[in-house]
């Protein structure tokens, strides 16, 4: 019905708008750091670049924990609601959701500690891989920044897990509050630590960012304590099939007067029963995160290959690619907001067995994303594209000419990107993690072939390792990268995701059998 469709659209926007606002905060933090570091001089900015790239690589590889936590918790809660209608005493779904939240948070914390330890012990070696060899004059400042900020790795990944917990409960406003708290703290601490009495310079910027991330984690903890509807770990339910005490027959006879050895044995039995009960959930979380981790690695491989190919084409092409990629990332972040709503709603309705409702919401979601993508594309094509070359590359005519070729390409891609992210969001909510991994691998392989061939064509067939003189590569240069390999990348992702979503026999939106 029309009223139902309007309600679905309002629900999508209600979930998407806070995600969009929250997503703007992270680029703002990076801009603040960059602006203040720019006041320290060119060397500081040059030292910052490899560190930011390294953290981007480290954290993005494990960013899947947010998406998997969102999808699994939302689905478990929806299943719980459906079970409650049949049996008001059944609370297994809520217990599973609570355990998923706890295990995701533990996984995030352990992974964060591992990343922190690795960067603290092998940070200089990692920076060497990013282009800062041991003798580089930039290495000391970069190493200090890296090691100070590495301390916040557990906080950052825990933030992602807790954001997934709140999103799984249909709350996208709480993460916005935590993000705003981090942004405000970073804005205040940057000048105090970098230029104040301590005058820590680049290390002060890292300390400000680390402190802001720990503050955001604390805000999440405080919000979790105040929320009665969000629990981590098994709830206290006597007799539940998921209750560890119910599964541990040796736990019941324990009495206050029991000998120490008996009490210890009882505790061991309870924890063993808890692990046996939680083990299926643990493997579900680990499997989902592993699939999306390899999917993310394939995605990053594609972008890394595009960047390296552009770099081999010459400085002008590399600069044009960097500007184009920055603009593309900005509008992709906007397109991703309704896709998060798709994750939550598809998990909710599919988890409760409402495939028809999920299909209806998917249609609404695609309509919203198509409108967003079309609006962004038109705005970029007729608004930003004519002015951006002069603004982003003043006094660099070769780069400006290349941008005049790449920006219309990404403007035309905007509707395709928006629809692709929407469909993949629905598949994440439907827990189609293996399909997403396979489709990303296929798209990356095809795009990689196109990127390599474009690179060879641009240097006149001389191979990917040859350099071209500035401005001599033709339209097959950086323009060809975006028009060919990267466009192919998104077309294949869209087609494969659409085929899966549209498959009403084997796909996630298949009709429920009576």
Long-range contacts (C-beta under 8 A, 24 or more apart in sequence): 4-360, 5-360, 5-364, 8-345, 8-360, 8-361, 8-364, 9-364, 9-367, 9-368, 11-341, 11-345, 11-361, 12-338, 12-341, 12-342, 12-345, 12-361, 12-364, 12-365, 12-368, 13-338, 13-341, 13-368, 15-170, 15-172, 15-340, 15-341, 15-344, 15-345, 16-172, 16-337, 16-338, 16-340, 16-341, 16-368, 17-337, 18-172, 18-173, 18-175, 18-176, 19-172, 19-175, 19-176, 19-336, 19-337, 19-340, 19-341, 20-333, 20-334, 20-337, 21-176, 22-172, 22-175, 22-176, 22-179, 23-333, 23-334, 23-336, 23-337, 24-333, 25-176, 25-179, 25-180, 25-182, 25-183, 26-179, 27-330, 27-333, 28-183, 29-182, 29-183, 29-186, 29-209, 29-212, 32-183, 32-186, 32-187, 32-190, 33-186, 33-190, 33-205, 33-208, 33-209, 36-190, 36-191, 36-194, 36-195, 36-205, 37-194, 37-202, 37-205, 39-195, 40-194, 40-201, 40-202, 43-137, 43-138, 43-141, 44-141, 44-201, 44-202, 46-138, 47-132, 47-138, 47-139, 47-141, 47-142, 47-145, 47-202, 48-142, 48-145, 48-202, 48-205, 50-127, 50-130, 50-131, 50-132, 50-142, 51-127, 51-142, 51-145, 51-146, 51-149, 51-206, 53-130, 54-119, 54-126, 54-127, 54-130, 54-146, 55-149, 57-300, 58-115, 58-119, 58-153, 59-115, 59-153, 59-156, 59-157, 60-296, 60-300, 61-293, 61-296, 61-297, 61-300, 62-108, 62-111, 62-115, 62-157, 62-160, 62-289, 62-293, 63-160, 63-296, 64-288, 64-289, 64-292, 64-293, 64-295, 64-296, 65-104, 65-107, 65-108, 65-111, 65-157, 65-160, 65-161, 65-164, 65-289, 66-160, 66-161, 66-163, 66-164, 66-167, 67-164, 67-292, 67-343, 67-428, 68-104, 68-164, 68-285, 68-288, 68-289, 68-292, 68-428, 68-433, 69-100, 69-101, 69-104, 69-161, 69-164, 69-165, 69-167, 69-168, 69-285, 70-164, 70-167, 70-168, 70-340, 70-343, 70-344, 70-347, 70-428, 70-429, 71-168, 71-288, 71-343, 71-347, 71-428, 71-429, 71-430, 71-431, 72-97, 72-100, 72-104, 72-168, 72-284, 72-285, 72-288, 72-347, 72-431, 73-97, 73-100, 73-101, 73-164, 73-165, 73-168, 73-169, 74-167, 74-168, 74-169, 74-170, 74-343, 74-344, 74-347, 74-348, 74-351, 74-429, 75-347, 75-348, 75-350, 75-351, 75-429, 75-431, 76-100, 76-351, 77-168, 77-169, 77-348, 77-351, 78-347, 78-348, 78-349, 78-350, 78-351, 78-352, 79-351, 79-352, 81-352, 82-351, 82-352, 82-353, 91-235, 91-237, 91-240, 92-240, 92-241, 92-242, 94-231, 94-235, 95-234, 95-235, 95-237, 95-240, 95-242, 95-243, 96-242, 96-281, 97-168, 98-231, 98-232, 98-233, 98-234, 98-235, 99-233, 99-234, 99-242, 99-278, 99-281, 100-168, 100-281, 100-284, 100-285, 101-161, 101-165, 101-168, 101-230, 101-231, 101-232, 101-233, 102-232, 102-233, 103-278, 103-281, 103-282, 103-285, 104-161, 104-164, 104-165, 104-285, 105-158, 105-161, 105-162, 105-165, 105-232, 107-161, 107-285, 107-286, 107-289, 108-154, 108-157, 108-158, 108-160, 108-161, 109-154, 109-157, 109-158, 109-161, 111-157, 112-153, 112-154, 112-155, 112-156, 112-157, 112-158, 113-153, 113-154, 115-150, 115-153, 115-157, 116-150, 116-151, 116-152, 116-153, 116-154, 119-146, 119-147, 119-150, 119-153, 120-147, 120-150, 120-151, 123-147, 123-150, 141-201, 141-202, 141-203, 142-202, 144-202, 144-203, 144-206, 145-202, 145-203, 145-205, 145-206, 146-206, 148-203, 148-206, 148-207, 148-210, 149-206, 149-207, 149-209, 149-210, 151-210, 152-209, 152-210, 152-211, 152-213, 152-214, 155-210, 155-213, 155-214, 155-216, 155-217, 156-213, 158-217, 158-220, 159-213, 159-216, 159-217, 159-220, 162-217, 162-220, 162-221, 162-224, 163-220, 165-224, 165-230, 165-232, 166-220, 166-223, 166-230, 167-340, 167-343, 167-344, 168-344, 168-347, 169-229, 169-230, 170-344, 170-348, 172-340, 172-341, 172-344, 174-220, 174-223, 177-219, 177-223, 178-216, 178-219, 178-220, 178-223, 179-216, 181-212, 181-215, 181-216, 181-219, 182-212, 182-213, 182-215, 182-216, 183-212, 185-211, 185-212, 185-215, 186-211, 186-212, 234-274, 234-277, 234-278, 242-277, 243-277, 244-270, 244-271, 244-273, 244-274, 244-277, 245-270, 245-273, 247-273, 247-274, 247-276, 247-277, 248-272, 248-273, 248-274, 287-433, 288-431, 288-433, 291-433, 291-434, 291-436, 291-437, 292-428, 292-433, 292-436, 292-437, 294-437, 294-441, 295-433, 295-436, 295-437, 295-440, 295-441, 298-437, 298-440, 298-441, 298-444, 299-440, 299-444, 301-444, 301-448, 302-443, 302-444, 302-447, 302-448, 302-451, 302-486, 302-489, 305-447, 305-448, 305-451, 305-452, 306-451, 306-481, 306-485, 306-486, 309-451, 309-452, 309-454, 309-455, 309-464, 309-481, 310-477, 310-478, 310-481, 312-455, 312-459, 312-464, 312-465, 312-466, 312-467, 313-455, 313-458, 313-459, 313-467, 313-468, 313-473, 313-477, 313-478, 314-467, 314-468, 314-469, 314-470, 314-471, 314-472, 314-473, 314-477, 315-470, 316-396, 316-398, 316-399, 316-402, 316-470, 316-471, 317-402, 317-473, 317-477, 317-478, 318-478, 319-393, 319-396, 319-399, 320-393, 320-399, 320-402, 320-403, 320-406, 320-478, 321-406, 321-478, 321-481, 323-388, 323-392, 323-393, 323-399, 323-403, 324-403, 324-406, 324-407, 324-410, 324-478, 324-482, 327-380, 327-384, 327-388, 327-407, 327-410, 328-410, 328-413, 331-376, 331-380, 331-410, 331-414, 331-417, 332-417, 332-421, 334-372, 334-376, 335-369, 335-372, 335-373, 335-376, 335-414, 335-417, 335-418, 335-421, 335-422, 336-421, 338-365, 338-368, 338-369, 338-372, 338-418, 338-422, 338-425, 339-369, 339-421, 339-422, 339-424, 339-425, 340-425, 341-365, 341-425, 342-422, 342-425, 342-426, 342-429, 343-425, 343-426, 343-428, 343-429, 344-429, 345-429, 346-425, 346-426, 346-427, 346-428, 346-429, 346-430, 346-508, 347-429, 347-430, 347-431, 348-429, 350-429, 350-430, 350-508, 350-509, 353-512, 355-508, 355-509, 355-510, 355-511, 355-512, 356-511, 356-512, 358-426, 358-430, 358-508, 358-509, 359-509, 362-426, 362-501, 362-509, 365-422, 365-425, 365-426, 366-419, 366-422, 366-423, 368-422, 369-418, 369-419, 369-421, 369-422, 370-415, 370-418, 370-419, 372-418, 373-414, 373-415, 373-416, 373-417, 373-418, 373-419, 374-414, 374-415, 376-411, 376-414, 376-418, 377-411, 377-412, 377-413, 377-414, 377-415, 378-411, 380-407, 380-410, 380-411, 380-414, 381-407, 381-408, 381-411, 381-412, 385-411, 398-470, 398-471, 401-471, 402-477, 402-478, 402-479, 405-475, 405-478, 405-479, 406-478, 406-479, 406-482, 409-479, 409-482, 409-483, 409-487, 410-482, 413-482, 413-486, 413-487, 413-490, 416-487, 416-490, 416-491, 416-494, 417-490, 419-494, 420-490, 420-493, 420-494, 420-497, 423-494, 423-497, 423-498, 423-501, 424-493, 424-497, 426-501, 426-508, 427-497, 427-500, 427-501, 427-508, 430-508, 430-509, 431-508, 432-500, 432-508, 435-496, 435-500, 436-497, 439-492, 439-493, 439-496, 439-497, 439-500, 440-493, 442-492, 442-496, 443-488, 443-489, 443-490, 443-492, 443-493, 443-496, 444-489, 446-488, 446-489, 446-492, 447-485, 447-486, 447-488, 447-489, 447-492, 448-485, 449-485, 450-484, 450-485, 450-488, 451-481, 451-484, 451-485, 451-486, 453-484, 453-485, 454-480, 454-481, 454-484, 454-485, 455-481
